[in-house]
Amino acid sequence: MESAVIVDAVRSPMGRGKPGGSLSGINPVELLAQVVAALFDRNDVDPAEVDDVVTGCVSQAKEQAGTPGRFAWLAAGLPESVPGVTIDRRCGSGQQALDYAAFAIMAGAQDIVVACGVESMSRVPMGVARMGVDPFAPAAARYAPGLVPQGISAELVAARWKLDRESLDQYAANSHRRAAIAATTRRFHNEIVSINTGDGDLVSTDETIRPDISEAKLADLKPAFYDDGYAQRFPEISWKITAGNSSQLADGAAALLIMSETRAAQLNLEPLARLVAFATAAEDPVIMLTAPIPATAKALRRAGLTIGDISRYEVNEAFAPVPLVWQHELGADPDKLNPAGGAIALGHPLGASGARLMTTLVHGLSPGEFGLQTMCENGGMANATVVQRL
């Protein structure tokens, strides 16, 4: 079987996902176009050889409705001969785009694929594609009296694992501290491409990081998801999840150049990493956020590795309980967990996050090291991917 390798990986800076954010003035298709174009500015690869553009995007509405990867490719002036397809596995969409690209290459069906993700949460707000209806209604009877929002799931996870508010806020503050250190020491330098917003501004740094955040400031925030009905249904919840220990709404895009190891050698390219193992998993959609635990275990089994063999873990910080519970259940080293911060500090542009995490992961590994990425997803799902830096 052919090996799939990551030749390069780039991302935009992360902008706050609200009007006035640093990337809110740019169409998400144009944002992705600039990121994808950077791959070919940085690498001596004929874009006409690309077999497909696989794009993660969650809110496929408004400006993100028209197969954004295909039209970003065209907007970048790249060859018309290359098609595109859009993937939606909720928060793991960008990671699933990467995995599907790798599967096609490993099967011998394709040689070169661009895997990417994009989400402009300032311009295409979360939930807009529902058009005012409940897409989960057919499954609700099985989980009577119904499914719950992710914020309630985060509260349930915190309650089940007896996580106190101080631990959650401490983790959140540390995410910002780690991201701020990474930014000031230029650890993001090789992965970020500057974005021209079209109004004379060039965005080159993450807007979402708050270097001055502290546990004391976070402690002043009120619970974000309190609801009388859910309080009656789940009396075990003590309401600890706030805007401060949750991921930030964000605008962003990321893209990776994936190809067969054979084709990379033919082109005299030096890949960043080899894709080693993949897994998906799912659990109870009410508690929703714990499936990264079995997904990780499955990916490690397939890779023939243990958690101790992994040098760096990127676990999406949808809410602080997610990485904390994952770490506890797998016996993971906290120093290896999101060492440059995570979505609490860097933001979570839904469809882009999977591609963004892998971009940060491969640039942060040293040669020979293994890295693991995993993400919780709406509906109780998760992805996990293992890579080795080359």
N, C-alpha and C positions, 0 to 999 in steps of 0.2 A: 504494500500500500504506500502511496506517495505521502511524504510529509508536507504539512502546510507551515509556512513561516510568515512572520510579520517582518516586512522589509522596512517599513517606517510607520510612524503613528504621530498624528498632530491633533491639536485641538485649538479652539478659540479660547480667549479669556472667558471667564464666567461673569455675566452681567446680572444684576438684580432683575428678577422676573416681574417687573411692574412698570407702568408708565414712568418715564424719566430715567430708567435704568440705562447703563452705558451702551447696551445693544438693542434697546427697545425701538430705536429709530430705523433699524435695518430689517428688511424682509427676511424671514428665516431661510428661504431658498437662496437668496444672495449670500447670507451668512455661511451656509453650507458650501456654496460655490467657491468662496474664498478659501475655505479650509481644504476642500478637495483639490483645488488648483495648487495649493502649497505642496501637496505630495509630489506633483510632477515638476514643480520648481526645484525641489530638493533632491530628486532622484532621476537618473538617466534611464527612463522607461518610456517607451512609446505608448501614449494613452490609447491608441487605436488597438493595442493588444489586449486591453482589459475586456474580460468576458461579461462582466455584470457589475452593477453598482447596487449593493444591498443596504438599505437604509432603515434604521430604527426610528420610528416616530409614533407617538401615542395619540395625540390629538390631531387626527387627520381631517381637519376642517379648516375653513377660511384659507389662509395662505399656505397651509400645510396639507391641503386636500388633494393636490395634483401630483402624486408620486414625486415627492420633493427631491429625491436623489437623482432621478432622470433629468429634471429641469434645472437642478443645481449644476449638473454636468454640462448641460447645454449653455447655461448662463456663464459658465467658466470658459466657454469657447472651445471645449473639448470635442472630440469626434462624434458626429451624429450616429455613428454605427454602434455605439455602446448603449445597451438597454439598462433599465433600472427597475427595482421592485421594492416595495415598502413592507416592513415587518412590524407587527404589533404584538409584543409579549409584555405589555404594560411597562413597568419600570425597567425590565430587562431587555427592552427592544433592541437597544444598541449592542448589547452583549449577544443576543440571539442573532443579530445580523452578522456579527463576527463569526459566530459558531457555524452558521449556515454557509458562509463563505468558505470556511475551512473544510466543511463536509464535502462541498462540491469539488474542491481541489484534491482532497484525500481520496475521493472516489474516482478521480481521473476525468471527471466531466468538464472541468475548467482548469485553466492554468494561472490566471491573474484576476483577482477580484478586489474591488474597493468596498470595504465594509465601513459604514458610517452611521451617524445618528444626529438628529437635530430636534430641538424644541425651543420655540419662543413663547414662553409662558406669559410674557407681557402683552403679546399680540394675539395669541390663541390661548385664552385662559383654560385652565384645567376643567374638564367636564363639559366644555362647549359642544363637543360632538354628540352628546346625549340628546341635545335638542329638547330638553325639558322632560324627558321620559326616563323611566327606571329600567336599564338594560339587565338588571339582576333579578327582576321579578320572577321569572320562571323557576329559579333555583331557591327562592326565598322560603317556600313551604317546607323544603327539606331541612331548613335551619330556623324553623319557627321560633320566635316571632319575626325572624328576618335576619339578613346579613347586616353588617355594621360598617361604618366608615373606618378608614385606616387609623385615624387618631384614636378611636375606641379600641381597635386591635392593639395599638401600642400601649394603651393603658392596661389592657388585659395581660399582655406579656410582662409588663412591669409588676403587676400584682402577682402573677403566678410565680415569678422568680424572686419576689420580695425585694425588688430594687427600690431604694429610697430616693427621694428627690435630690439629695445632696450628691449621690453617685451619678445620677443622670446629668446634673448641671456641671459637675466636675468633668465628666467625659466631654460634654459640649464645649466647655471653655478650653479644654486641652486640644480639641479639634482645631479651634481657631489659632491657638498658640503654635501648633505644629505647622499649620498652613502658612502662618505669618513668617515663621523661620524659613520654610521652604521658599517662600517668595523672596525674602530679603537675601538669601544665600544663592539665589538664581538656580535653584533646583528644578524649577519649571521652565528654564530657559530653552531647553531643547525640544519641548513639547508644544509650547504656545506659539501660534502665529498671530501677528497683528491683524486687526480687522479694520478696514476702511468703512466707516459708517455712511459715507456718501455726503456728509455735511461738513467735511473738512476735518473731522476728528479721526484719529487713529487710536484704537483701543488695544493696549498691549499687556494689561495686567488684570488680574481677577479683582472685580469690584466687591465681591461678597465677603471677603475676609475682614474680620474686625479684630485687629491686634490688641485693642484695649479692653476686650471683653474680660469679665471676671465672674467667678462663682457668685460673688455678692450681687452683681448686677443681674445675673440670671435668676437669682433667688427672688427678685422683686416681680418677676413676670407671673401673671395669673395663668391657670390652666386654660389651654386653648380649646378643649373639646368637651367641657362640661355640658351635660344635658340631663334634665330631670328624668326623662324616660329611661335613658341608659343607666342612670344612677340607681333607679329602682330595679332594672333588669340585672345589673351586675353590681351588687352591693360590695363586692370585694375590691372594687376600684377605689383608690384614694386620690385620684386626679393629680398626676405629677407631670403630665406631658404639656409642654409649653411651646411657644414659637421659638424659644431659645434652644431647647434640646431636641428640636425637629429639623429636618432638612429645609433649606431655603428654596423658595421658588426662584428659578433662574432661567436665563436665556443662554444657549450655548450650542456648539456643534463640535464633533470630533470625527476623524477619518483615519483608517488604517489601510495600508497597501499590503494585501495578502497574496502570496503566490506559492506555487510548488517549490520545494527546495531545489529540484532539478532545474526549473526555469530560472530561479535566482542565480544558480551557479553559471548557467549559460550566459546570463547577462552581466556576470562579474559583479554581482551585488553582494553585500555583506548584511544578511538579515539581523534584525535586533533579537528575535526570539523565535523559538519553535513552539507550535501549539501541541500540547502533550495529551490532554484528556479533557473530556466534557461531560457534563451531567445536567439533567433537569430533575426536579422533584416537586411534589405538591403535598400540602397538608390541609388541615381544617381551615376553610376560608373565613371563619369568624375570627379566630386568633391570627390568622393570615400571614404573620411576619416571621415565622420560625422555620420555613422550608429551606433557607440556606444551610441549616444544620445537616439534614439528610442529603442535600445536594452536594455539599462539601465532602461528606463521607463517601458518597458514591464516586465522585471525581477522583478522590485520593486512591480508592481501591483500583479504579481503572488505570491510574498512573503508576500503581505499584509503590506508592509513597505513603508516609505518615505525616501528620501535621508538623512534626519536628523537622521534617526534611524541607519544609517551605521557609524561605527566607523573608518573604513579605506577603502579607494578606491585604487585599483591598475588599472590604466588606461595606456595601453601600449603607451610609448613615441616614436611612430614611427617617429613623427616630433613634435616639440614643440607646433604648433597650435592645435594638436589633444586634449591633456588634457586641454589646456587653453579654447578652445571652449566648450568642454564637461562640464567643471567646470562652465563656464558662463551660459550655457543654462539650467543646472540643479540646479543652486544655491548651488553648493557644497562648502564645507569648504576647502580652499586651504591647511590648515594645515594637513588635513586627506588624501590629495592626494599624492600618491607615497612618503610617509614619509621617506623611505630609498633609495630614488632615483629611477630612472627608466631606460629605454633602452638607453637614451642619455648617461648615465654614465655606466650602466652595460652591455650594448650591447643587440642586438636583433638577437639571433640565431633562425631564422624563425620558424622552426617546434618545437623548444624547448620552445619558449617564453611563450606560454600559460601555460605549466606545471611549468615553472620557476616562473611566477607571482603568481600562486596559492600557490606554496611552500613558497614564501616570505610572502604572505598574511596570511596564516594560522599560521605560526610561529610568526607573528607580532601582532596577536590579543590576547586579554585577555579573560578569560572565560566569556561566556555569550554574548560577543560582536558579532555583525554582520559585515561581510566584503563583498565587491563587487569587482569583477574583470570584465573588459571589454577590448576588443581589436578591432581595425579597421582591415579590411582585404581587399586584392585586390578584385576588382570587386564591391566595394561599400558595402561589407558585414560587419557584426560584431557579436560577441558573448558577452553575459553577464551572469555571474554566481554569485549567492548570497550564502554565507556560514555563519554558526554560530559556533564560537569556543566553545568547550565543556570543 
